[in-house]
């Protein structure tokens, strides 16, 4: 039997919810469980997992949805105790942290006046507005969020191009800027290699191999899985490659992509041939 509890307007990032889901699945009497935000994409995941019902279907993107499969409704109460304890622990850790906390964009920009990158990780339906805010404020946008309409991606990447900025993403799960890790990133030695990738797993794999072989990486820019589609036209890939060609501490450039659209591939290859620095290009699934 499927039992559900909706915590309205209780946003948590996906990393915390994955960890919370793991904890909930250890509660006695739980056959399976998921804890996610009520976005359309997540509703599909609930459905695929056999954990959907009317409550899940009616949840809003900013609602936290707890859904379990159990023989007893009483188990849901035990699960909610686990959920509340987990969220309480998060709050205690936050209060004990000496890092300065802010609650809005204005406070953040005043606290870090020299910041030039905004990392955006919120439900996709809200992300475009925050990306635009970052660009209007003269900041690059690293976009962990997904489910952003492709029309918005194209519009925002064109705007970033016109401003000399980058929109890294959407759905950019890993990155490194000037050897500073962003999102899910392995511990990699700093070095002289700059990387641009439309494949997060590809970036992870290649950076770890470079590190294991004694090299180092200064930049690893994820452009999002759709950047090399015909609709987007590799806007961020091309701009990032051009930027790294001018960056003094980048000596070698690596380009990684899932199979791109042919016309876009040709455009990217032409750009790679025009660069002044050595380039290693990997189009996954293609022969060298």
N, C-alpha and C positions, 0 to 999 in steps of 0.2 A: 504494500500500500504506500502511496506517495503522500508525504506530509510536508507542508511548506510553511515558512514564516518569512514575512517581508518586513525588513527594517527600512522604513521610508527615510529618504534624504540622509542616508548613512553611507557616504562614499568612502571606499577603501581602495587602495591601488591593487593591481592584479597580483603583485608579488605576495602581499599580505594575505590575499584571499586564497592563493594557492597553498600557502602554508597552513591557513586555517582549515581548508578543505582536507588536508592530510590529517590534521588533528581530529576533525569531526569524524572521519572515517574509522578512527580507533575506538569510538564510543561503543560500548556493548549494545547489541541489538540493531546496529546500523548495517544494512546490507550494502548500500552505496549511498554516497552523498556528494553534493556540489554546493559551493558557496561562491557566488559570482554577482556582479552587478547586473541590473535588469535591462541590458542593451539588447537590441534585436539579434545581434550576432551571438550573444550568450544564450538567448532564448533558444536558438537553434541547437546550441550545445546541450542545454538541458533536455531538449526533445530527443536528440541523438542518444543521450544517456538514459532515456526512459524515465526522466525525473520532471516531466512537465505536467502542469495542470492549469486550471483557469487562473489561479493566483499568479503563477509564473508568467502566463501570457499577458496579464494585465499590469505587471510590474513596470515601473518607469526606469529610465536609464540611470537615475541617481539613487535608486533603491537597491539595497543589498538583499539578495535572495538566498535563503537557506532552504534547500530541498533535500529530503532524505527518502530512501526506500526502507521501510521497516514494518515489522509485524504489529507494532504497537505505537499508538500516538504518544504514549508516555515517554517513549524514547526521544521524541522531538524536544521535550522539556529538558532532558539531560543534555541533548545537543546544544540547546540554547544557553544552558549554563556554561558549557565549554566555549561557546561563541563569546558570551559576555566576559568571561574570564580572560580570553585571548585579547579582546579589545581593551579591557582594563589594563592588562599588562603592557600593551602598546602605549597607552596613555601615560602610565607610570614611567616607562622608559623615555618617553618624550619629555616629561617634566624633569627627569633627572639629567637630561642631556644639557650640556652647557652651551650648545649651539643656539644662536639667536633665532627665534621663530618669528615669522611674519604671516599675516593673514590675507594680504591682497597684493596686487601688482605694484601699487604705489609704494608700499612699505618695502617690498623686495628691491625695487630699483633704487630707493633711497639708501638701503642698507648696503647694496653692492653697486656703487656708482660706476665702477669700471667694468662691470660684467658685459660681455658681448655675445653670450649664448644663453638662450632660454631652453630648458628641457621641459617638454610638455607631455604629461602623462595623465590624461583625463578621458572620460568617455568621448568617442569620436564625434558625436553630435555637437559637442561643445568646443572641440579642438580647433576648428577653422578660425573661430573668432579670436582665440588666444594666439594662434600663429600670426594672424594679421596684426594683433596688438604688438607682438614681439618685433615684427618687421617694421611697423610704424615707429617703434622705439629704437630702430637701428640695430637690432640684435638678430643674429642667426637663430634659427629654430631647429632644435633636435626633437623630433616628434616620435615619441614612443607609442602614442595613441594610434589606433587603427580605425577602420570603418569610416574613413573620411571620403565623401563622394569624389570620384576622380575629376569631376569638373572643378571642384574646389582645389584639389591638388594642383591641377594645371594653372589655375588662376593665381594661386599663391606662389607657385614656383616662378611664374613669369614676373610677378611683382618683386620677388626676391632678386631675380636676375637683374631687373631694372635698377635695384637699389645696391647692387654689388654684394648681396647677401646669399646665404644658402638655406633652403628648407631641406633638412636631412630627415627623410621619411616621406610619408607616414609609415608606421609599423617598423620603425628603425629600432631594433632591439639591442644593438651593440655599437659602440663607437669610442673613439679616442681623439682628443684634440690637444695638441702640444703635450702629449704623453699623459694627459689627464683622462681617466676612464669615465665613460658615460654608460648608464644602463647596465646590461649584463656584459661584463668585460673581464677577460682573464688577466692575470698579473703578467704583464709583458715588459721586457726590458726596453727602456727608451733607446732610440736609435735614429737612423737616417732614412728610413723607408716611409713613404707616404702611400696610403692605400685608399682606394675608392671602391665601394662595393654595392651591388644591388642584390646581395645575398648575405644575410647575417651569419648563417652557418658557414658560408665560405670565408667570411672575414675571420670568424673565430678559429677555423681550422688553419688558415694560412698564417695568422699572427702567432699561433702557438707553435707551429713548425719553425717559423723564423726565430722565435725565442729559443726553442730547443736546439737549434743549430748555431746559436751564439749571436744572432743578429738582434736588431731592435727596431721598434716602430715609433714614429713621432705622431702620425695621424692615421686614423682609420675612420673614414667617413661613410656611413651607411646612407644610401640615397632612397631606400624604399623599393619594394619589389616591383612596383609599376613604373618606375622612372624610365626604364628602357622600352616601355610599350610605345606603340605608334601614337597613342593619345597624348602621352606626356613628352615624348621625344628626347629623353635623356637630358632634360634641362639641368638638373642638379649634378649629374655625372660630368657633363661637359664643363660646367662652371667650377666644380671641385678640382678636376684635372688641370684646368688653366691656373687655378690658384696655387696648386702644389708645384706647378712648373716654375712659379715665381718665388716660392718659399725657399729661403736661403738654407734652412736646415734639412731640406728634403733632397737627397741625392739620387734616389731610385723611386720610381712610381709603380705601384701595382694596381691593376684594374680587374675587378672580379664581377661577373654577372651571371645570373640565370640566363637561359637562351633568350636573347633580345629579338625584337622585331627586325627583319632584315634591313629595312631602310635605316632604322636607328642604329643597328650594328655598323653599317657602312659609315654613318656619320661619326660614330665614336672611334672607329678604326682610323678614319682620316684625321681626327683630332690627335690620336695617339702617335701617329706618324709625324705630326707637326711639332710635337713637344721637343724641348731641347735636352731632356734628361732621359736616361735609359728607362724603358718601360717593360714590365712583364704583364701580359694580358691573359686572363683566364675566362673563357666563356664556357660555363659548365655544360658538358654534353657534346661539345664540338671537338673535332680533331685539331691539333695544333696547326 
